[in-house]
Amino acid sequence: MALTLPTFTERDDYEKGFSAYFDKEIAPCLAEADETRLAALALVKKRSRIAYPVIAALILCCLLVGLTIINANRSGGKVAGDLIGMFFIGIIVLLAWVNQPAKDAISYEKELLVPKVAGFFGTFTYQNRGAVSYDDVLRGRIVPGGSAGVMATEALSGTQGGKQVDICHLSTLRHEGKRNAVVFAGFYVKISVTKKFSGVTVVMDGHEPHLSNSSDLQDVSLEDPDFARMYKVMSSDQIEARYLLAPDLMEHLKELSALHGNNWLQCSFIDQTLTIAIRTPAELFPTTSITSPEHDEEDVHIILTRLHSVLSVVDLLEDHLD
């Protein structure tokens, strides 16, 4: 049966013209993604019919063998515990095997859909894993942690208006005893500009500020009282800081925070890079379940909204730096 693809309904001003772009560039990809989804769903069901009886048998065997060992030897509790642990690992491996086609299908959908939606704004590529180093994070000054490593996922890179833009979901880790703890998890954005900033300007969360190096910075007073309550600003160049943080950019940062649930947000202007970090456990680019059609229009709206909220900063910077 032929797949009927939806049209896109424009809701906001920044979506103007996207419905035509959707029909031309995105709709054909959705048919391919839906075929992949249906094939993955069939494979998950096939593997489930194999794995679930095996899991049930493993659980039964685990209980019977464990009880036999304990009854035969009162000191057999440790042996039984080790045996249960082995069975438990086997169950986890089987469940992972069952669900792997679903994970692969979701990754494939993102690889198709995200760069196509981003193509409405510029030229972009998407990868499930990004290349962000600990040194990159340190240079931005605004993201805590990272001494035990950093991990970047959902990486979108490309250009808009001649500016290089890199977006990912970033996690930073630090050592806590024998394990690594997540210090920061959220969206991480780097926008490169052609004109080098004369100083260093940092916008910190007003309730939980973080700054890795403030030795060369001084407090900056701004005229917007709402912004001053939400954020603390420091800079090595007071005049440039006030010029960069014009009313429209301050308003946009507040809207960006509100879009993501008023979560922790910080940004920095250093050398030729604007870095923005927003703490959130949410996926950068959400997708539907494998049991739902890949062409859920709401997914496209969410991706489009998040990209617009970040990429519109490029236009604001262009206005202030020209």
C-alpha positions in Angstrom: 0.0 0.0 0.0 1.4 3.4 -0.9 2.4 5.6 1.9 0.4 8.9 2.2 2.8 11.6 3.4 1.5 14.6 5.3 1.9 18.2 4.5 3.4 20.7 6.9 1.2 23.4 8.5 3.1 26.6 9.2 2.4 28.0 12.7 4.9 30.9 13.2 6.5 33.6 11.2 9.9 31.9 11.1 8.2 28.8 9.5 7.0 30.9 6.5 8.0 29.1 3.3 8.8 25.8 5.1 5.7 23.9 3.9 6.9 24.2 0.3 10.4 23.2 1.4 8.9 20.3 3.4 7.1 18.9 0.3 10.2 19.1 -1.9 13.0 18.1 0.4 11.7 16.3 3.5 8.6 14.3 2.4 10.6 12.0 0.1 13.0 11.1 3.0 10.0 10.3 5.2 8.9 7.5 2.9 12.4 5.9 3.1 12.5 6.4 6.9 9.0 4.8 7.2 10.1 1.7 5.3 13.1 1.4 7.6 10.8 1.8 10.6 8.5 -1.0 9.5 11.4 -3.3 8.7 12.9 -2.6 12.2 9.6 -3.1 13.9 9.1 -6.5 12.2 12.7 -7.5 13.2 12.0 -6.5 16.8 8.8 -8.6 16.9 10.7 -11.6 15.4 13.5 -11.3 17.9 11.0 -10.9 20.7 9.4 -14.3 19.8 12.9 -15.9 20.2 14.2 -14.0 23.2 11.2 -13.9 25.6 10.8 -17.6 25.9 14.6 -17.9 26.5 14.4 -15.1 29.1 11.6 -17.0 30.9 13.6 -20.2 30.8 16.6 -18.4 32.2 14.7 -17.0 35.1 13.2 -20.4 35.9 16.5 -22.1 35.7 18.1 -19.4 37.8 15.5 -19.9 40.6 15.7 -23.7 40.5 19.5 -23.9 40.4 19.9 -21.2 43.1 17.5 -22.9 45.5 19.1 -26.3 44.8 22.6 -24.9 45.7 21.3 -23.2 48.8 19.5 -26.3 50.1 22.4 -28.6 49.4 25.0 -26.3 51.0 24.1 -23.6 53.5 27.2 -21.7 52.5 26.1 -21.8 48.9 24.5 -18.3 49.0 27.5 -16.6 47.4 27.6 -19.2 44.6 23.9 -18.7 44.0 24.3 -14.9 44.0 27.1 -15.2 41.4 24.9 -17.5 39.3 21.9 -15.1 39.5 24.3 -12.3 38.4 25.3 -14.3 35.3 21.7 -15.0 34.4 20.9 -11.3 34.9 23.7 -10.3 32.5 22.4 -12.8 30.0 18.9 -11.3 30.2 20.2 -7.8 29.7 22.2 -8.9 26.6 19.1 -10.6 25.1 16.9 -7.5 25.7 19.6 -5.3 24.1 19.6 -7.6 21.1 15.8 -7.4 20.8 15.8 -3.6 20.9 18.8 -2.9 18.7 16.9 -2.6 15.4 14.6 0.0 17.0 17.7 2.0 18.1 19.2 1.7 14.7 16.0 2.9 13.0 15.7 6.0 15.3 19.3 6.9 14.6 18.8 6.4 10.9 15.7 8.7 11.0 17.7 11.5 12.7 20.5 11.2 10.1 17.9 11.7 7.4 15.5 14.2 9.0 17.7 16.6 11.1 20.1 17.8 8.3 17.1 18.2 5.9 15.2 20.4 8.4 18.4 22.4 9.1 18.9 22.8 5.4 16.0 25.3 5.5 18.5 27.7 7.3 21.8 26.8 5.8 24.1 23.9 4.8 24.5 21.3 7.6 25.6 17.7 8.2 24.5 15.5 11.1 26.3 12.8 13.1 25.2 10.7 16.1 28.6 11.4 17.7 30.4 14.7 17.8 34.0 15.7 18.1 34.2 18.1 21.1 37.4 18.0 23.2 38.1 18.9 26.8 40.2 21.8 25.5 37.2 23.2 23.5 35.1 23.2 26.7 37.9 24.9 28.7 38.3 27.7 26.1 34.6 28.5 26.4 34.9 29.0 30.2 31.2 28.4 30.9 30.7 24.6 31.1 31.6 22.9 34.4 33.5 19.6 34.7 35.2 17.6 32.0 38.4 16.5 33.8 37.3 12.8 33.2 36.3 13.5 29.6 33.5 14.9 27.5 31.0 13.2 25.2 29.1 14.8 22.4 26.0 13.3 20.7 23.5 14.6 18.2 26.1 16.7 16.5 24.9 19.2 13.8 27.6 21.2 12.0 27.4 23.6 9.0 27.2 27.2 7.9 24.5 29.8 8.0 25.1 33.2 6.4 28.8 32.4 6.1 29.1 31.6 9.8 30.2 28.2 11.1 27.7 26.8 13.5 28.2 23.6 15.6 25.4 22.2 17.8 25.4 19.1 20.0 24.2 17.5 23.2 27.2 17.6 25.5 28.0 15.7 28.7 31.0 16.5 30.8 32.4 14.0 33.3 34.6 14.1 36.4 36.1 11.5 38.6 34.3 10.6 41.8 36.1 7.7 43.5 36.0 4.7 41.2 33.4 6.0 38.9 32.7 9.0 36.6 29.9 11.4 37.5 28.0 13.6 35.0 28.6 17.2 35.9 26.9 18.9 32.9 24.5 17.5 30.4 22.8 19.8 27.8 22.9 21.7 24.6 26.2 23.1 23.5 26.4 25.6 20.7 29.4 27.3 19.0 29.0 30.1 16.5 32.1 31.4 14.7 32.2 35.0 13.5 34.6 36.7 11.1 35.4 39.6 13.4 37.4 38.9 16.5 36.0 40.2 19.8 38.3 42.7 21.4 37.7 41.4 24.9 36.1 38.4 26.8 32.5 38.7 27.8 30.7 36.0 29.8 27.0 35.7 30.7 26.4 33.5 33.7 23.3 32.0 35.2 22.3 34.3 38.1 21.4 31.4 40.5 24.2 28.9 39.8 27.0 30.8 38.0 30.0 28.9 36.7 33.2 30.5 35.3 36.4 28.6 35.0 38.6 31.7 34.8 37.6 35.2 35.9 41.0 36.8 36.6 40.8 39.1 33.7 37.1 40.1 34.0 35.0 42.7 35.8 31.3 42.9 36.6 29.2 44.6 33.9 26.0 46.5 34.8 23.2 46.4 32.3 20.1 48.5 32.0 17.6 45.6 31.7 16.5 44.7 35.3 14.9 41.4 34.3 18.1 40.3 32.6 20.2 41.4 35.6 18.1 39.3 37.9 18.5 36.2 35.7 22.2 36.6 34.7 25.5 37.9 35.9 27.7 39.5 33.3 31.5 39.9 33.4 33.8 41.2 30.8 37.3 42.5 30.1 35.9 45.2 27.8 32.9 47.0 29.4 32.1 49.0 26.2 32.1 45.9 24.0 30.0 43.9 26.5 27.3 46.5 26.5 27.4 46.7 22.7 27.2 42.9 22.3 24.4 42.6 24.8 22.0 44.9 23.1 18.3 44.7 24.1 17.4 42.4 21.2 20.1 39.9 22.1 19.3 40.0 25.8 15.6 39.4 25.0 16.6 36.5 22.7 18.7 34.8 25.4 15.7 35.1 27.9 13.4 33.5 25.2 16.0 30.8 24.6 16.0 29.9 28.3 12.2 29.9 28.4 12.0 27.6 25.4 14.0 25.0 27.3 12.0 25.3 30.6 14.0 28.2 32.1 16.9 25.9 32.6 20.5 27.0 33.4 21.9 29.0 30.5 25.3 30.6 30.0 27.2 32.0 27.1 30.6 33.5 26.3 32.1 35.8 23.6 35.8 34.8 23.2 38.1 35.4 20.3 35.9 34.7 17.3 33.4 32.4 19.0 30.1 32.7 20.7 29.5 29.7 22.9 26.1 28.9 24.5 25.4 26.1 27.0 21.9 25.1 28.2 21.6 22.4 30.9 18.9 19.9 30.1 18.6 16.1 30.0 16.3 16.3 27.0 17.3 15.1 23.5 18.4 17.9 21.2 16.4 16.5 18.4 13.5 14.3 19.6 12.0 11.5 17.5 8.9 9.4 17.8 8.7 5.8 19.0 9.4 3.1 16.5 5.7 2.1 16.8 4.6 5.6 15.5 5.0 6.8 11.9 8.3 8.4 11.2 6.6 11.3 9.6 5.1 12.7 12.8 4.8 16.4 12.0 5.2 17.5 15.6 8.8 16.2 15.5 9.5 18.5 12.6 8.0 21.4 14.4 10.2 20.8 17.5 13.4 20.4 15.5 12.5 23.6 13.5 11.8 25.6 16.6 15.0 24.6 18.4 17.1 25.3 15.3 15.5 28.7 14.8 16.0 29.6 18.5 19.8 29.0 18.1 20.4 30.0 14.5 18.6 33.3 14.8 21.4 34.4 17.1 23.6 34.3 14.0 21.5 37.1 12.5 21.6 39.1 15.7 25.4 38.9 15.9 25.6 39.9 12.2 23.7 43.1 13.0 25.9 44.0 15.9 29.2 43.2 14.4 28.7 44.8 11.0 
